[in-house]
Every structure is written in structure tokens, then in C-alpha cells.
Amino acid sequence: MLDIKGIPDHLGYYFAGFVDGEGSFHLTFRKRSDYVLPWKISLSLNVSQKERAILALFRNTIRCGSLRDKKNGVWMFEVSNLRMIHNHVITFFDKYSFLSAKKKRDFSIFKRMAVMMSEKAHLNREGIVDLLSLRRNMNDGGKRKYSEADILSAFDAMESSETIRQTPDA
């Protein structure tokens, strides 16, 4: 668990403002053939910036996440581990809130999704439908690699083939 009291307020408020402008919260779906489900579903906080040092300081402040070079002169900080999202990211932004209504809304949705995923909602079709519904209201729709129809049809195809496998031969 993040020791929120150990973070100097000037840094906490600086990073909240920084993420308010440069960060985003996501629910992502990645096709995976090595998973039981057709998708790897994860939440993430992403922040991009040309200055690696700022992102490294943020990572050290919240004590989680990873940095990677996006090869175009931009660095990306990301947290996608659900336990770290609960214990560090949510803890941090619950104390150091956002000023913009949009980021407050996205963070509120993100927190709801984190609870749902901790309760394993992302492992069944009904939960995925609920998560997709929430995602629609994040990041003003944003660009999506896979449409909701693509996501659900892959899930439906998997369920359909599972039903066929379990049906006894006549």
C-alpha cells in the first residue's frame, strides 16, 4: 500500500495537475490466443512526456509502474497491474484530486472498473458488457483498436465453441 502521508504535498499536487493534463485512464482489450478468454482485459494509467526525468520522479513517488521509450522521442509511464492500481494509483488520486471535470469523471469510472475487475466481472460476458458500457463514457469515446462488436463477437464465438465441445454426441 502506498504511504500517502510520506508524499510531500507539493509533489502530490504537481503530479495530479500533470496527469490531469497529460495522462489518461484506459480499459484495454488485447487479443490473446494463450488465454482462456479471447482477450487480455486490463486497466491502465498512461502518461506520456518527452522528459523522462519527470515520469521517473512520478514513478518513484507512487512506487509503481514502468517507463518505456516510444521511439519517437516520447516516454510513456504506465501502471497496469490491478493490485498496484488499487493500492497506489487510486490511493494517490483519492488524496491528490484533479481540477478538470473530465479527468474527475474518467477517474471515477476507472475506480468503478477496478472494483468490478477485482470482483472478476471481466471474466464473463455480462461483466464485459458492463465494463464496455462504462468505457464508452471515458476519454470522450477516444480511439479504439477494437469495436465493442469485435470484442463481444470474439467472446460469443468462444462461448459457442465451448457449448459445442460440451454437447454429448447424439
N, C-alpha and C positions, 0 to 999 in steps of 0.2 A: 504494500500500500504506500502511496506517495505521502511523504511527510510534508503536507501542505504548509504547516507552520514554519518549516525551515526555508521556505522560498521568500526572499525579500520582496516586499510589495511592489517596489519599483520595477523589478524584473517580471513579476506576475502580470502586472497591468500592461507593461510593454508588450509582452508576448500575446496577451489577449487581444490587444489592438493590432498587432502584427498578423495574427491568424484571422482576425476579423476582416482584414483587407486582402491577405494573400493565401489564406487556407481554405480548405473545403472538406466537408464530411461526405462520405460515399458509402453506398451499399453496392458491392460489385459481384458480378457473376462471371466466372471463368470456366470455360468448357474443360472438363477433365474426364479422361477415359479411365483413369486409375482410381476413381472414387465410386462408391456405391451409387450416389446420385450423379446425374449428368453435369452438375455444376459444383464448383467450389464457391461457396457464398461467404463473403466476408465484409465486415465493416472496416472503414479506414479513415484516418485523418491524414490529409496530404497538405504539405506546404511547400511551395516552390520559390526559389530565390537564387539570384546569381551569387550572392555572398554566402559561401559555405559556413563561415565562422558564426553567423547569426543562427543558422539552423543547428549547428553543433552545440551552441550555447543553449538553445531551446531543448534539444535532446538531453543535454546534461541536467537541465533544470527539472524536466519532468521524469527523468530517469528511465526512459524507454524510447523505442523507435529506432529507425535506421535511416541512414543517409546514402543517397546514390547520385552519381553524376548522370544526367540525362543526355550527355554527349553534345548538347547544343549550348554549352556554357551555363546551363542552369542546373542547380542542385535540387533534389527533392528529399524532403523529410517525410517519413511515413510511419504510422503506427497502425498495424492491422491485427495484432494479437488481441482477441476478445478480453482476456483477463487484464491485459495492460490498458485496454480501452476503459474498462470498468474502474480499475484501481488507480490509474494515473490520469488519463485524458479527461474522463468525466469528473473526477475529483478536482482536477486543476480548473476546468472551466465552470464548475459549480461555484467556485470561490471567485475566480477572475473572469467575470462575465463579459459578454460582448455589448457594444453600444448599438450596432445596427440591428434593426428588427429582422432582417433577412437571416443573419447569422444566428440570432437567438432562436428563430423558428427552425432553422436547419439543425441546430444543436439539440433542441427539444425533440425533434423527430429522431435524430441519431440516438439519443438516450432511450427512447421507447424501443427502437430497433435492437439496441444492445440487450435490453431486458428480454425481449422476445427471443433473441438468439440464445441467450443463457438458458431460457426455458425450452430450447430445441425447436422453436417454431419453424426454423429454416429447413427442417428435415421432413416436412410433409407439405403436400400441395396447398392445403388451406393456409398454413403459415406463410408459405411463399407468396400466395395471393395477397395476404395482409401486408407483408413486407413490401411488395411491389406497389401496393396502393399508397403506402406511406412514402416510398421513394419518389413517387410522382410529384410530391409537394416539396421535394428538396432541390436545391441548386437551380431553382426556376426551370425544372424539367431537364436541363442540361443535355449534353450529347450522350447517347447511349450506344455502346457497341452492339448490344443485343436488345431487340424489342421485347416487350412483355410477352407477346405472342410466341416469339422464338423460345423464350425461357420456359413458358408453360407447355409448349408443344413437345419439347425435349423431355420434360418431366412426365407428361402424359404418355409419350412413347415408351418410356422406361416402365411406367406402371402397367401399360398394356402388355408389354412383353413379359413382365413378371406374372401377370394373370394367366397368360398362355402357358408359361412354364409350370404353374401350379394346377392347371386344369388336368384332371386324370384323363387318360386315353379312353375313348368310348369303346 
